Each structure stands twice: as structure tokens, then as C-alpha cells.
Amino acid sequence: MKMVTRTLTVFRCAVGVFCALLVASSCAEKDVSVKNDLNLLVLTVASEKTDGYKRFIESANLNGLKTKVLGLDKPWKGGNMKSVGGGYKLNLYLNALEPYKNNDNLAVLLTDAYDVVLLANSSTILKKFTAFDAQIVISTERSCWPDKKLADHYPTVELDGYRFLNSGGVIGYASQLYKLLSEKPIKDLDDDQLHLTNLFLNTDVRKKLNIKLDNYASLFQNLYLSEDDVKMRLINKSYVLENTHFNSHPAILHGNGISKLSLNSYTNYIPNQWSPESGCSKCKDNTIDLSMLKNENYPIVLLSIFIDRATPFFDEFLEKIKNIDYPKSRLLLSFTTLVEYHKEKVDKFITEVGNQYNASFVFHKTPKENIHARHFVFSLCTSKSCDYLFYIENEVHLDNPQTLKILIENNKKIIAPMLTRPFKAWSNFWGALSKDGFYARSFDYMDIVNYNKTGIWNVPYIGSCYLMKGSILENKNTRPSYKEDNLDYDMAFSKSLREKQVFMYIDNQYNFGHLIDSETFDTTLKNPEVYQLLENRYDWELRYIHPDYIENFNPEKKPAEPCPDVFWFPIVTERFCQEFIEIMENFGQWSDGTNNDPRLDTGYEAVPTRDIHMKQVGLHKVWLKFLELFVSRLQEHVYLGYYSDGPPRSLMNFVVKYNPFGQASLRPHHDSSTYTINIALNSPGKDYQGGGCHFLRYKCKVTEMKVGWMLMHPGRLTHYHEGLEVTNGTRYIMISFVDP
């Protein structure tokens, strides 16, 4: 008897689960016919035309939905909505339903606006609604809010369905919705979700009005605590939203609670926003064409430059600011410097070019005035009636002079050009936030920073460089703030915009420029940019690698070979050579040119020179990287068949100083290397007379050295050589013994 009872119990459980599966499946995607005379009206409440509101209306129009907005441009009377409130919304709905209170042929969708998008047309929505065989269907979520004590009063739900009512989405026949909202009055400041919850939990009301909950996300998808259930799938070349937990395709997507950021991310793709085939379908909508304007009619822009840290390659930064392609008569130029290191160059820049602009301002501040100085620029923009504020920090290099024009033409309230650190995934935006408000990697972050996906993206954080409309600063409801306890200014800025429901966008349709890495920049060093190869390779190459370096690999050209197996290459710029010499002379501790050399492990130098080693001036690692990136490629190009295992090795990297008052020449010798490089740091005939390299076996001399050019020759056995005498002035050369 016990065995039979147990078997029946298992059978009943199995049948219960099976039936629940059928119910979930049928409610999710049941194909039912809709009577021909049933129509759909969408009612929503919005007091302001926020970015979220505009997105909602766009999604409704895209799906051809008849929509009526209640309370627009009127004071919101439903409280601050940060805790409870919203009864005002239900009262607006009740008044709007009055004309339809006897209409059984009209279905009405009541939905929030700022954090909702509509994903289906009226036919699909009505099919999903009628599949419930209910008079009213209300959306659900996993959280019982605002009164957790009511959780036990809800009907149980199979298959981990969403059990608790969410007031952000309700659909029903107009007559029944009117009866529901007339059932019991609610004050404007009372909580709308608690009110509907109590009505639903009243069994008599629930049965009388035939109210059901959308427990399996057939029609409504509330994201809060359910984000893991939701995925986007590519179907018929377009992205669609799918609840993978219930195998459903919801028609109304609601980013309730903190899930608004997930909603923003999804709506970069849906409805019909982006696809692999067509890319960004909406990026050209509502844009501005500046080419149609005369210069005097261009918008007025305050170019706000913030120098808030010492950064390398500042000369290039200033040059790119000057090269921004925009009528200077329509630009107000403002420099705010918070660090002493760059103030002199800023003043010089303003003196030289400031009068080309409509107006120019320089504010030298202390680091303690960081936040105040940023807010002051907002006031400067409004006082000058600027149309836009273009904010740029000195880590930003705008390589594309068209950046400002492109951003203005996008016609967004606030938009940033995507900027990354070259060769790194670091950028000026975040694709997602962690629960504590810090950086989190979004599912599409790497695709965006690598330009695998291009478009204009709604993101939760931007920094370093962005364009804001002046109207944002004039309106207290949208004006951002750089100050919030325990947050850096950039995080506070983005958080304030999120809270004010102002969407931030990043544009990666073009290559706008890049970011400098200033973390290791040591201003106590002489010519500190020379030390930045590892951190800022891109800018280091532009400043210091010879512009003809790439021609060394031109298959149409043969490398210069002044002596047998001695090759000559342009490799570094004159600026590099000059700054390198300055570093050595600033250090000043030249060796004495004797065989006794405590810098070496053996303490003995067989062929001594007056020199300074790279280790002495902190450039050893930088120089090894230089050999790897720029020298070894040339070696492999001319000495065919020789490949070192891994990066080139070099223990001896040093600058030699020749002059008649110290060491004027160097006796014949072999180098302890597989090959040697010799870079001329200054010019014969101009900086010194005499000098050069004599390869004795080949009776060949190289005396007309070119600044920034490198001799490369074998070290051992074959290329016995000497340093020729310098008769006047001082000769500097950079030497490396590679692969000893």
C-alpha cells in the first residue's frame, strides 16, 4: 500500500510539472485569433520629454502603436519615486479611461514611459493578451515590493515563474481596467504598486475582474533580478529579445529598478537599432548638416580644456587643439590648469593663438579647486550663451580634426568620441556598471573598442572628452554635477546624468583619436617623454622614430651599404637625438675612459670609452624595447637567416662622448656582440670635426654621419674597426652590443 501511494505521489508531481510546462508554453507563445473589432490603445504617463520618453515614443511609432501620453508638461504629483509613490499615475489612467468605461472592444496597455520600450505591433500584443483568456493581465517580477510581508499571500507559481506583481505594465479591456481603478480610491502620493497588489490579492476582485499575472514573461519582461534570463538573439538578420528561461519573446521591456542600465544596453540593438548587416540604423536620424551653414551661423562652442594632471606629449596635445577644424570665430577657448608643470606652455599657447578665437580665458587653479573649477566652466558657458560645451582633458589627443563637427552633427544632448589607449582595451567609456557603481565589462565592450561594431551607443559612463548641449546646463533638472561623496569627479558626473535621466552616448563610427597614459609620467626626469616608450608607444613613435623609418622596408629600395655588410638606416628623429644628449649631460657622470669600470660585473673594460650606460639614467628597459621593436626588424631584413630566440639581448647600451679634451678616438677592436648598432646623435661639420668609423679589414671609412641614422655591422671576427679622431667640438653616439 505504501508503494502504491508513493507511486501515485510521484505520478501526480510529474503531471503537475507537465501541466505547468504546458501552461507556461501556451501562455508564452500561444497562437490565438483576435476578434476583428478589438483595438489597442497605449496609455503612458510622462511629465517631461526625457531621453527615455523619446525612446519610448520612438519604439511605439516604429511598431505603429496608437499612443496617448498623460500628464505631459505638467507638474508631477506622484512623489519622488525613489522609494514609494506614483498614485498620481493611476488617477491619470482612471480619468483617461472614463470615455471608454463601457468599451469591451478596446484593449488598453498601461505602461511606464521613461524606462520602457515596446517591441511588437498591436497584432502581436493582442494575440499575447488574448492567449491568457483573462480580462486584465499584469506584469510580474521576482521581487515582492514594496511590502515583502505580502509575499506569502501570492498564489504559488510553477517552474520558477515570476510571482510578484509589477505595476509598470498592465493590459486589459478598457471597461475592466476602469472597474479595477475605480475599485478603491488612491491618493496621488500613495504607492501605485502596493495599491494594485492589494487589489490583486483580494480574491473577490481578482475573480470578478478575471485578473491574471504574466508569470512566464509572455507579454511583459521586467528586468530587475531577471537579467540572467534575458538574451538577445540574431533572428532573420535582426536582434530580438528572448527570455531563455521560459522560451518567450516579450513585447514590452521594462528596466525597472537598477536594471535601467541593462535596458539602455539592450536598446542599442532593439527594436531595430543595430544589426550586423546594416549596422546602426538610427545613427543618421535627426542629425544636423553643418555644411549647409555659413561660418557665421555655426553654433557657438565653449572649448573647455582641463589640464588636471601632468601628461607626456603635451606639445602634440596643444597642436591638435589648435588644429580642430571649426570656425575659430565661433569658438570660446578656456584653459583650466590644475598642475604647475604645464602652466608655462598654456600661457605661451594663449599668447600665440588666443586672439584667433572669439574669446579666450586662462584659469590657473590649485588641485583643491578641481570640482569648483569644473562647475565654474558650466557657468561660463551659460553666461556666454554658448550652444555647446566641448570638454577635453589633456590625456585626450584628438587626431581627427573633424571631431567637433561630427559630434555636433549627431545632435545628442551629450556625446563622447570613443578614445582608447593604443594597443590596450582602456577607453573613455564603460559599457556596464558593477552593483557598487564601478566599471564592469559589458557583453559588447570589446567589439566596440575594437571597431567590430560601430555606431552610437547608450552607455552608463563617459569621461575625458565629451560634447554637451548648452541647454543641459541651463536646466536644473538636467545640469550635471561633478561632486558626490566618495566618488571621483568623473564618476560623480556620469552618475548625476544617469539620475537625471540624461542618456550618455559614445560614438565609434570614426577614429577620433586616442588617450595618453600618464600613470608613470615622472616630471622630475630630464625630457621624461623619452622614458615613455612602454606606456605610450604610439605617441613615442610619432615623436621619436624617423619619418623615413618605414622606407627601410620598401622592396623597391636597397638599404644603404657604405661598407661591406655595414648598413645604414634612418631610425630616430633629430628631436630624439637632442633630448637624448640633454639627458646624458644632465646626468653628467661620464666614465673616465680607463679600463677600471665598477659598472661592469667584472670591473674591467677591455676597450674603454667615456660613456654613460642606459642603466645609469633609468633607460635600460626602454632601450631593450627599442631594440625589439625597431632594430631587430632591420637586422632580420639585411642579415638573412639570423633570428634570435625572443627579443634581442643586450648588456651594453651606452652613449659615448668624443672630444679633444677627453677621449678623441678609440683604438681598433672587435665588439663583444653578434651585431652592433651605432646611432649618430649629432652632426659632423656642424657640431664637431673629424670622427667616424673605420673598418680596417675593408679599408672603408664612414665619416659623413647623419643625425638619427644608425650604422649596423657584425661585431665579432669580421668587422675589426676603430673610432676616428675628433679634432674639434664634441661627438655623441649611441652604441648597443646586441646578442653578446
JOURCOR-V614322 format. One record per pair of residues at least 24 apart in sequence whose C-alpha atoms are under 6 Angstrom apart, sorted by sequence separation. I is the first residue (numbers start at 0). J is the second residue. D is the distance in whole Angstrom. If there is no record, write none. Layout:
[[I,J,D] [I,J,D]]
//
This chain:
[[42,66,6] [44,68,6] [46,70,5] [47,71,6] [139,163,5] [682,706,6] [695,719,6] [40,65,5] [41,66,5] [42,67,5] [43,68,5] [44,69,5] [45,70,6] [46,71,4] [47,72,6] [139,164,4] [545,570,5] [681,706,5] [694,719,6] [695,720,6] [44,70,6] [45,71,5] [46,72,5] [139,165,5] [166,192,5] [330,356,6] [331,357,5] [333,359,6] [544,570,6] [545,571,4] [680,706,5] [694,720,4] [46,73,6] [138,165,5] [330,357,6] [331,358,5] [332,359,4] [333,360,5] [334,361,5] [335,362,5] [336,363,5] [337,364,5] [544,571,4] [545,572,5] [679,706,5] [693,720,5] [328,356,5] [331,359,6] [333,361,6] [335,363,6] [336,364,6] [337,365,5] [430,458,6] [543,571,6] [544,572,6] [679,707,6] [693,721,5] [46,75,6] [220,249,6] [301,330,6] [302,331,6] [304,333,6] [306,335,6] [327,356,5] [328,357,5] [337,366,5] [543,572,5] [679,708,6] [692,721,6] [138,168,5] [217,247,6] [219,249,5] [299,329,5] [300,330,5] [301,331,5] [302,332,5] [303,333,5] [304,334,5] [305,335,5] [306,336,5] [307,337,5] [308,338,6] [678,708,6] [692,722,5] [218,249,5] [302,333,6] [306,337,6] [429,460,5] [678,709,4] [691,722,6] [692,723,6] [137,169,4] [217,249,5] [218,250,5] [219,251,5] [220,252,5] [221,253,5] [222,254,5] [223,255,6] [428,460,5] [543,575,5] [677,709,5] [691,723,5] [136,169,6] [216,249,6] [428,461,4] [460,493,5] [677,710,5] [690,723,5] [136,170,5] [427,461,6] [676,710,6] [690,724,5] [135,170,6] [223,258,5] [427,462,5] [676,711,5] [689,724,6] [690,725,5] [135,171,4] [222,258,6] [675,711,6] [689,725,4] [134,171,5] [237,274,5] [675,712,6] [688,725,6] [689,726,5] [134,172,6] [674,712,6] [688,726,6] [613,652,6] [674,713,4] [675,714,6] [688,727,5] [612,652,6] [613,653,6] [673,713,6] [674,714,5] [687,727,5] [612,653,4] [673,714,5] [687,728,4] [611,653,5] [672,714,5] [686,728,6] [687,729,5] [611,654,5] [610,654,5] [670,714,5] [458,503,6] [610,655,4] [670,715,6] [457,503,6] [458,504,6] [609,655,6] [669,715,6] [457,504,5] [609,656,6] [456,504,5] [456,505,5] [415,465,4] [455,505,6] [669,719,5] [414,465,6] [455,506,5] [668,719,6] [680,731,5] [162,214,6] [414,466,5] [668,720,6] [680,732,5] [161,214,5] [413,466,6] [454,507,6] [667,720,5] [679,732,5] [160,214,5] [413,467,4] [453,507,5] [454,508,5] [667,721,4] [678,732,5] [160,215,5] [412,467,6] [453,508,5] [666,721,5] [678,733,5] [111,167,5] [412,468,5] [665,721,6] [677,733,6] [55,112,6] [62,119,6] [110,167,5] [525,582,6] [665,722,5] [677,734,5] [58,116,6] [59,117,6] [62,120,5] [110,168,5] [664,722,5] [676,734,6] [58,117,5] [109,168,6] [664,723,5] [676,735,5] [52,112,5] [109,169,5] [664,724,4] [675,735,6] [52,113,5] [55,116,5] [108,169,6] [663,724,5] [675,736,5] [51,113,4] [108,170,4] [663,725,5] [675,737,6] [107,170,6] [674,737,6] [107,171,6] [672,736,5] [106,171,5] [672,737,5] [673,738,5] [39,105,6] [41,107,6] [42,108,6] [43,109,6] [106,172,4] [107,173,6] [672,738,6] [673,739,6] [37,104,5] [38,105,5] [39,106,5] [40,107,5] [41,108,5] [42,109,5] [43,110,5] [105,172,6] [106,173,6] [658,725,6] [659,726,6] [672,739,4] [37,105,6] [38,106,6] [39,107,6] [43,111,6] [105,173,6] [671,739,6] [43,112,6] [103,172,6] [658,728,6] [102,173,6] [103,174,6] [392,463,5] [658,729,5] [102,174,5] [391,463,6] [657,729,6] [100,173,6] [101,174,5] [391,464,5] [657,730,5] [99,173,6] [100,174,4] [136,210,6] [139,213,6] [390,464,5] [656,730,6] [134,209,5] [135,210,5] [136,211,5] [137,212,5] [138,213,5] [390,465,5] [656,731,5] [133,209,5] [136,212,5] [137,213,6] [324,400,5] [389,465,6] [655,731,6] [100,177,6] [323,400,5] [324,401,6] [389,466,4] [655,732,5] [388,466,6] [654,732,6] [388,467,5] [654,733,4] [316,396,6] [387,467,6] [653,733,6] [96,177,6] [138,219,5] [140,221,6] [387,468,4] [653,734,5] [386,468,6] [387,469,5] [652,734,6] [386,469,5] [652,735,4] [651,735,6] [300,385,6] [651,736,6] [299,385,5] [300,386,6] [303,389,6] [93,180,6] [299,386,5] [300,387,5] [301,388,5] [302,389,5] [303,390,5] [304,391,5] [305,392,5] [306,393,5] [649,736,6] [298,386,6] [300,388,6] [304,392,6] [417,505,6] [649,737,5] [414,503,6] [416,505,6] [417,506,6] [648,737,6] [649,738,6] [413,503,6] [414,504,5] [415,505,5] [416,506,5] [417,507,5] [648,738,5] [414,505,6] [420,513,6] [418,512,6] [419,513,5] [420,514,5] [31,126,6] [418,513,5] [419,514,5] [418,514,6] [86,186,6] [87,187,4] [29,130,6] [86,187,4] [86,188,5] [86,189,5] [26,130,6] [84,188,5] [86,190,5] [576,680,5] [26,131,6] [84,189,5] [85,190,5] [86,191,5] [84,190,4] [85,191,5] [83,190,5] [77,187,5] [78,188,6] [77,188,5] [399,511,5] [398,511,6] [397,511,6] [398,512,4] [397,512,5] [396,512,6] [396,513,5] [395,514,5] [394,514,5] [287,408,4] [394,515,5] [286,408,5] [286,409,5] [286,410,5] [119,250,5] [118,250,5] [118,251,6] [117,251,5] [573,707,6] [572,707,5] [116,252,5] [571,707,5] [115,252,6] [562,699,6] [570,707,6] [115,253,4] [570,708,6] [114,253,6] [569,708,4] [114,254,5] [568,708,5] [568,709,5] [567,709,6] [567,710,5] [566,710,6] [566,711,5] [565,711,6] [565,712,5] [118,270,6] [279,454,5] [267,456,6] [27,217,4] [23,215,6] [310,517,5] [311,528,6] [27,247,5]]
//
